[in-house]
Amino acid sequence: MFGITLITFVIMRLAPGDPASIRFGAGGEQGAGMSSESGGVLASEAKFRKDRLLDQPLWKQYLHYMGPFDLSEQGHSLFGGTGESPWGGVLLLDLETEYHSKEPVLGKLIERLKVTIPFAFISITLSYLIALPLGIWSVVRQGTRRDGTVMVIVFLLYSIPTFWAGLMMQLVFGANLLDVLPIIGLHHRDAETFLTGPYLWDLFKHAILPLACMTYGTFAYLSRQMRAGMIETIRQDYIRTARAKGLSERVVILKHALRNSMIPVITLFASALPLLIGGSLIVEVVFQINGMGRYAFEGLLLRDYNIVMATTTFSAVMTLFGVLFSDITYALVDPRISYD
């Protein structure tokens, strides 16, 4: 976590431009309602940087972001003087405020996560529910024409860029062709007036295309990994022994081969979950869904360091959670692994 926050912080600060230059740069005079001749823009830009501590050395900015560090001689604030107390930081779950709206980042992030997390968990659940049976089916019919056809389709799905797939879905299922599904947002503009049943049905219809766009690549990759793991497992000596004992092929595959083939697929969960949460950026931008991915994208365009740091840090937390979950699950599927 420390390494991730430090690297992200440094990379963002090294990127060209900063929040002040974007806000008061090209066209900034008119947007700020000030005259460049009077020096109002330069003064506002300087005040903008000072209010958000952007005029301080990077190491002080980083320590201020991370936690309650008092580095001043006076002991009144982080940078000296008698300004507002800077006590807070990530260590105290204080993610600062947005540079341009002054709204708390944590509140906005939680609001966006209420959209992104359900989508991510539904997507990853669907991916595993499709990928595991498909991988097993492919191994059972290995070498047949059906297996070859399915593997080609899966490979093509995995190769299709997400943004292109999303745009094609909008063209095909939207008003341009079939006109059977909504293609923008998660609700109809009058959804707040709907009763519970129609409201949920409207949400379901709006969620179909984004979920399909988030799921197809993940299940395609997982099914290929499941197939590869099963093929390697069924070549082991203990599988030959099980078959020699006269066990049915169904028992051999589902009882003896499946559990040991799950290790690579479980390992992928550590990366699949944070990728779906953080990588939902493309889907949320294409379908105009106000989730965490779109929030990170908007923060990046504005060079709002607090937004980018918050979304990146949360993705890092989900990665660590995924790794922990994978480690615990290993012991459940492989009796050779124990944490005693």
C-alpha positions as a Python dict, from the first residue, in 0.01 Angstrom:
ca = {
    (1, 'M'): (0, 0, 0),
    (2, 'F'): (279, 240, 89),
    (3, 'G'): (462, 166, -236),
    (4, 'I'): (147, 201, -446),
    (5, 'T'): (49, 535, -296),
    (6, 'L'): (404, 668, -327),
    (7, 'I'): (445, 563, -692),
    (8, 'T'): (103, 696, -788),
    (9, 'F'): (169, 1023, -608),
    (10, 'V'): (503, 1075, -783),
    (11, 'I'): (375, 979, -1130),
    (12, 'M'): (77, 1215, -1103),
    (13, 'R'): (301, 1502, -997),
    (14, 'L'): (543, 1432, -1284),
    (15, 'A'): (266, 1436, -1545),
    (16, 'P'): (245, 1754, -1756),
    (17, 'G'): (11, 2021, -1626),
    (18, 'D'): (-148, 2062, -1286),
    (19, 'P'): (-495, 2149, -1154),
    (20, 'A'): (-421, 2522, -1148),
    (21, 'S'): (-295, 2542, -1505),
    (22, 'I'): (-595, 2344, -1630),
    (23, 'R'): (-843, 2559, -1439),
    (24, 'F'): (-685, 2894, -1524),
    (25, 'G'): (-505, 2807, -1847),
    (26, 'A'): (-652, 2838, -2196),
    (27, 'G'): (-985, 3011, -2155),
    (28, 'G'): (-930, 3036, -1783),
    (29, 'E'): (-973, 3411, -1775),
    (30, 'Q'): (-1327, 3390, -1903),
    (31, 'G'): (-1410, 3085, -1689),
    (32, 'A'): (-1284, 3261, -1377),
    (33, 'G'): (-1466, 3583, -1468),
    (34, 'M'): (-1146, 3788, -1438),
    (35, 'S'): (-932, 4003, -1659),
    (36, 'S'): (-585, 3884, -1744),
    (37, 'E'): (-471, 4249, -1767),
    (38, 'S'): (-543, 4307, -1401),
    (39, 'G'): (-344, 4004, -1302),
    (40, 'G'): (-653, 3849, -1149),
    (41, 'V'): (-593, 3513, -1316),
    (42, 'L'): (-233, 3485, -1197),
    (43, 'A'): (-336, 3580, -847),
    (44, 'S'): (-622, 3331, -849),
    (45, 'E'): (-393, 3060, -982),
    (46, 'A'): (-140, 3127, -706),
    (47, 'K'): (-414, 3123, -443),
    (48, 'F'): (-553, 2801, -590),
    (49, 'R'): (-214, 2631, -552),
    (50, 'K'): (-159, 2768, -204),
    (51, 'D'): (-503, 2665, -76),
    (52, 'R'): (-446, 2312, -201),
    (53, 'L'): (-81, 2295, -84),
    (54, 'L'): (45, 2257, -441),
    (55, 'D'): (317, 2517, -376),
    (56, 'Q'): (483, 2299, -113),
    (57, 'P'): (767, 2045, -167),
    (58, 'L'): (649, 1705, -282),
    (59, 'W'): (760, 1525, 33),
    (60, 'K'): (547, 1756, 246),
    (61, 'Q'): (251, 1711, 14),
    (62, 'Y'): (286, 1335, 36),
    (63, 'L'): (314, 1326, 415),
    (64, 'H'): (14, 1555, 441),
    (65, 'Y'): (-187, 1324, 214),
    (66, 'M'): (-89, 1009, 402),
    (67, 'G'): (-156, 1109, 760),
    (68, 'P'): (-135, 1342, 1062),
    (69, 'F'): (225, 1458, 1044),
    (70, 'D'): (318, 1785, 1219),
    (71, 'L'): (647, 1903, 1071),
    (72, 'S'): (634, 2269, 1165),
    (73, 'E'): (836, 2442, 1432),
    (74, 'Q'): (528, 2621, 1564),
    (75, 'G'): (330, 2301, 1589),
    (76, 'H'): (16, 2471, 1457),
    (77, 'S'): (5, 2317, 1113),
    (78, 'L'): (203, 2105, 877),
    (79, 'F'): (357, 2402, 699),
    (80, 'G'): (387, 2650, 980),
    (81, 'G'): (166, 2941, 1070),
    (82, 'T'): (-175, 2934, 1225),
    (83, 'G'): (-383, 2807, 936),
    (84, 'E'): (-639, 2531, 949),
    (85, 'S'): (-524, 2208, 1106),
    (86, 'P'): (-410, 1955, 845),
    (87, 'W'): (-470, 1655, 1070),
    (88, 'G'): (-623, 1380, 864),
    (89, 'G'): (-487, 1185, 571),
    (90, 'V'): (-534, 838, 427),
    (91, 'L'): (-425, 673, 753),
    (92, 'L'): (-730, 830, 917),
    (93, 'L'): (-956, 762, 616),
    (94, 'D'): (-951, 1129, 521),
    (95, 'L'): (-914, 1147, 142),
    (96, 'E'): (-916, 1529, 128),
    (97, 'T'): (-1153, 1726, -95),
    (98, 'E'): (-1192, 1768, -468),
    (99, 'Y'): (-980, 2053, -599),
    (100, 'H'): (-1255, 2212, -806),
    (101, 'S'): (-1568, 2155, -600),
    (102, 'K'): (-1425, 2132, -247),
    (103, 'E'): (-1657, 1835, -183),
    (104, 'P'): (-1514, 1545, 24),
    (105, 'V'): (-1358, 1283, -202),
    (106, 'L'): (-1454, 1001, 34),
    (107, 'G'): (-1824, 1083, 9),
    (108, 'K'): (-1814, 1105, -369),
    (109, 'L'): (-1611, 785, -390),
    (110, 'I'): (-1859, 592, -176),
    (111, 'E'): (-2142, 725, -392),
    (112, 'R'): (-1969, 601, -707),
    (113, 'L'): (-1873, 266, -552),
    (114, 'K'): (-2239, 194, -485),
    (115, 'V'): (-2264, 160, -862),
    (116, 'T'): (-1929, 5, -948),
    (117, 'I'): (-1901, -266, -680),
    (118, 'P'): (-2235, -438, -755),
    (119, 'F'): (-2151, -432, -1126),
    (120, 'A'): (-1806, -579, -1059),
    (121, 'F'): (-1931, -861, -835),
    (122, 'I'): (-2216, -952, -1069),
    (123, 'S'): (-1977, -948, -1364),
    (124, 'I'): (-1714, -1166, -1199),
    (125, 'T'): (-1982, -1408, -1075),
    (126, 'L'): (-2123, -1443, -1426),
    (127, 'S'): (-1773, -1484, -1564),
    (128, 'Y'): (-1696, -1779, -1336),
    (129, 'L'): (-2040, -1935, -1382),
    (130, 'I'): (-1986, -1934, -1759),
    (131, 'A'): (-1611, -2000, -1773),
    (132, 'L'): (-1589, -2304, -1546),
    (133, 'P'): (-1854, -2520, -1717),
    (134, 'L'): (-1732, -2404, -2058),
    (135, 'G'): (-1373, -2500, -1976),
    (136, 'I'): (-1480, -2843, -1847),
    (137, 'W'): (-1703, -2900, -2151),
    (138, 'S'): (-1416, -2808, -2381),
    (139, 'V'): (-1179, -3056, -2215),
    (140, 'V'): (-1433, -3339, -2233),
    (141, 'R'): (-1472, -3273, -2606),
    (142, 'Q'): (-1107, -3193, -2666),
    (143, 'G'): (-1004, -3226, -3029),
    (144, 'T'): (-1356, -3224, -3170),
    (145, 'R'): (-1491, -2972, -3417),
    (146, 'R'): (-1721, -2824, -3152),
    (147, 'D'): (-1427, -2770, -2919),
    (148, 'G'): (-1230, -2598, -3193),
    (149, 'T'): (-1523, -2373, -3281),
    (150, 'V'): (-1582, -2273, -2920),
    (151, 'M'): (-1214, -2199, -2862),
    (152, 'V'): (-1199, -1979, -3172),
    (153, 'I'): (-1506, -1785, -3053),
    (154, 'V'): (-1356, -1748, -2705),
    (155, 'F'): (-1026, -1627, -2850),
    (156, 'L'): (-1206, -1371, -3065),
    (157, 'L'): (-1407, -1245, -2767),
    (158, 'Y'): (-1092, -1203, -2564),
    (159, 'S'): (-931, -1011, -2852),
    (160, 'I'): (-1212, -759, -2902),
    (161, 'P'): (-1135, -420, -2740),
    (162, 'T'): (-1386, -326, -2473),
    (163, 'F'): (-1454, 24, -2605),
    (164, 'W'): (-1525, -111, -2955),
    (165, 'A'): (-1754, -382, -2820),
    (166, 'G'): (-1944, -125, -2615),
    (167, 'L'): (-1994, 104, -2913),
    (168, 'M'): (-2108, -187, -3133),
    (169, 'M'): (-2357, -297, -2867),
    (170, 'Q'): (-2496, 55, -2858),
    (171, 'L'): (-2531, 63, -3236),
    (172, 'V'): (-2692, -282, -3264),
    (173, 'F'): (-2924, -284, -2964),
    (174, 'G'): (-2996, 89, -2954),
    (175, 'A'): (-3226, 305, -3161),
    (176, 'N'): (-3003, 282, -3470),
    (177, 'L'): (-3096, -83, -3539),
    (178, 'L'): (-3292, -313, -3307),
    (179, 'D'): (-3399, -52, -3052),
    (180, 'V'): (-3457, -313, -2780),
    (181, 'L'): (-3232, -190, -2496),
    (182, 'P'): (-3138, 148, -2348),
    (183, 'I'): (-2777, 240, -2412),
    (184, 'I'): (-2710, 536, -2179),
    (185, 'G'): (-2703, 551, -1801),
    (186, 'L'): (-2866, 318, -1550),
    (187, 'H'): (-3213, 471, -1529),
    (188, 'H'): (-3479, 633, -1739),
    (189, 'R'): (-3497, 1009, -1688),
    (190, 'D'): (-3833, 963, -1510),
    (191, 'A'): (-3726, 658, -1308),
    (192, 'E'): (-3774, 838, -977),
    (193, 'T'): (-4149, 840, -1039),
    (194, 'F'): (-4164, 464, -1105),
    (195, 'L'): (-4299, 209, -861),
    (196, 'T'): (-4062, -57, -725),
    (197, 'G'): (-4136, -318, -992),
    (198, 'P'): (-4103, -91, -1297),
    (199, 'Y'): (-3802, 77, -1136),
    (200, 'L'): (-3614, -254, -1098),
    (201, 'W'): (-3713, -362, -1448),
    (202, 'D'): (-3584, -33, -1588),
    (203, 'L'): (-3256, -80, -1396),
    (204, 'F'): (-3226, -437, -1527),
    (205, 'K'): (-3268, -329, -1889),
    (206, 'H'): (-3013, -49, -1852),
    (207, 'A'): (-2761, -285, -1689),
    (208, 'I'): (-2766, -558, -1956),
    (209, 'L'): (-2528, -401, -2206),
    (210, 'P'): (-2273, -265, -1954),
    (211, 'L'): (-2263, -602, -1775),
    (212, 'A'): (-2222, -786, -2104),
    (213, 'C'): (-1940, -551, -2198),
    (214, 'M'): (-1766, -604, -1862),
    (215, 'T'): (-1813, -983, -1864),
    (216, 'Y'): (-1733, -1115, -2209),
    (217, 'G'): (-1356, -1061, -2195),
    (218, 'T'): (-1321, -1193, -1841),
    (219, 'F'): (-1511, -1517, -1896),
    (220, 'A'): (-1331, -1573, -2228),
    (221, 'Y'): (-993, -1551, -2056),
    (222, 'L'): (-1102, -1758, -1756),
    (223, 'S'): (-1243, -2034, -1977),
    (224, 'R'): (-914, -2062, -2165),
    (225, 'Q'): (-724, -2084, -1837),
    (226, 'M'): (-969, -2341, -1702),
    (227, 'R'): (-931, -2551, -2015),
    (228, 'A'): (-551, -2535, -2002),
    (229, 'G'): (-550, -2629, -1633),
    (230, 'M'): (-785, -2923, -1687),
    (231, 'I'): (-583, -3055, -1979),
    (232, 'E'): (-266, -3051, -1770),
    (233, 'T'): (-443, -3217, -1477),
    (234, 'I'): (-600, -3505, -1668),
    (235, 'R'): (-253, -3606, -1788),
    (236, 'Q'): (-138, -3673, -1431),
    (237, 'D'): (-75, -4024, -1301),
    (238, 'Y'): (-350, -4014, -1039),
    (239, 'I'): (-608, -3944, -1311),
    (240, 'R'): (-489, -4253, -1501),
    (241, 'T'): (-516, -4450, -1178),
    (242, 'A'): (-871, -4329, -1121),
    (243, 'R'): (-969, -4436, -1470),
    (244, 'A'): (-795, -4770, -1426),
    (245, 'K'): (-1012, -4834, -1118),
    (246, 'G'): (-1315, -4818, -1343),
    (247, 'L'): (-1451, -4484, -1228),
    (248, 'S'): (-1682, -4310, -1471),
    (249, 'E'): (-1547, -4021, -1673),
    (250, 'R'): (-1793, -3789, -1497),
    (251, 'V'): (-1651, -3881, -1155),
    (252, 'V'): (-1292, -3856, -1279),
    (253, 'I'): (-1345, -3508, -1421),
    (254, 'L'): (-1570, -3351, -1158),
    (255, 'K'): (-1426, -3513, -844),
    (256, 'H'): (-1059, -3577, -912),
    (257, 'A'): (-953, -3338, -1188),
    (258, 'L'): (-1166, -3031, -1120),
    (259, 'R'): (-1035, -2935, -774),
    (260, 'N'): (-670, -2942, -876),
    (261, 'S'): (-749, -2751, -1194),
    (262, 'M'): (-901, -2465, -994),
    (263, 'I'): (-568, -2332, -864),
    (264, 'P'): (-485, -2116, -1172),
    (265, 'V'): (-844, -1990, -1195),
    (266, 'I'): (-852, -1894, -827),
    (267, 'T'): (-520, -1715, -870),
    (268, 'L'): (-675, -1503, -1143),
    (269, 'F'): (-939, -1377, -898),
    (270, 'A'): (-669, -1168, -732),
    (271, 'S'): (-637, -962, -1051),
    (272, 'A'): (-987, -1000, -1197),
    (273, 'L'): (-1168, -828, -910),
    (274, 'P'): (-962, -506, -898),
    (275, 'L'): (-949, -495, -1279),
    (276, 'L'): (-1327, -505, -1295),
    (277, 'I'): (-1358, -232, -1035),
    (278, 'G'): (-1078, -7, -1154),
    (279, 'G'): (-1093, -113, -1516),
    (280, 'S'): (-1462, -32, -1546),
    (281, 'L'): (-1348, 309, -1667),
    (282, 'I'): (-1407, 231, -2036),
    (283, 'V'): (-1748, 76, -1982),
    (284, 'E'): (-1864, 358, -1756),
    (285, 'V'): (-1744, 624, -1999),
    (286, 'V'): (-1901, 455, -2303),
    (287, 'F'): (-2235, 396, -2132),
    (288, 'Q'): (-2218, 718, -1925),
    (289, 'I'): (-2248, 544, -1589),
    (290, 'N'): (-2146, 740, -1282),
    (291, 'G'): (-1917, 480, -1125),
    (292, 'M'): (-1566, 483, -985),
    (293, 'G'): (-1399, 427, -1321),
    (294, 'R'): (-1560, 734, -1472),
    (295, 'Y'): (-1485, 927, -1153),
    (296, 'A'): (-1115, 840, -1190),
    (297, 'F'): (-1123, 940, -1557),
    (298, 'E'): (-1278, 1277, -1477),
    (299, 'G'): (-1023, 1334, -1202),
    (300, 'L'): (-741, 1249, -1441),
    (301, 'L'): (-863, 1498, -1700),
    (302, 'L'): (-879, 1769, -1435),
    (303, 'R'): (-547, 1662, -1281),
    (304, 'D'): (-734, 1636, -952),
    (305, 'Y'): (-467, 1451, -759),
    (306, 'N'): (-694, 1369, -466),
    (307, 'I'): (-948, 1191, -687),
    (308, 'V'): (-683, 991, -872),
    (309, 'M'): (-504, 899, -550),
    (310, 'A'): (-830, 791, -385),
    (311, 'T'): (-944, 569, -673),
    (312, 'T'): (-597, 420, -718),
    (313, 'T'): (-563, 350, -348),
    (314, 'F'): (-900, 177, -339),
    (315, 'S'): (-803, -38, -638),
    (316, 'A'): (-487, -133, -451),
    (317, 'V'): (-694, -234, -148),
    (318, 'M'): (-912, -453, -369),
    (319, 'T'): (-600, -612, -519),
    (320, 'L'): (-469, -698, -173),
    (321, 'F'): (-813, -832, -80),
    (322, 'G'): (-816, -1046, -395),
    (323, 'V'): (-472, -1189, -317),
    (324, 'L'): (-577, -1268, 41),
    (325, 'F'): (-900, -1432, -79),
    (326, 'S'): (-705, -1642, -330),
    (327, 'D'): (-456, -1755, -66),
    (328, 'I'): (-734, -1864, 168),
    (329, 'T'): (-925, -2043, -108),
    (330, 'Y'): (-620, -2248, -208),
    (331, 'A'): (-654, -2451, 109),
    (332, 'L'): (-1018, -2522, 32),
    (333, 'V'): (-959, -2673, -311),
    (334, 'D'): (-617, -2834, -264),
    (335, 'P'): (-573, -3060, 43),
    (336, 'R'): (-195, -3038, 3),
    (337, 'I'): (-206, -2671, 107),
    (338, 'S'): (-248, -2587, 473),
    (339, 'Y'): (-199, -2274, 685),
    (340, 'D'): (-159, -2455, 1016),
}
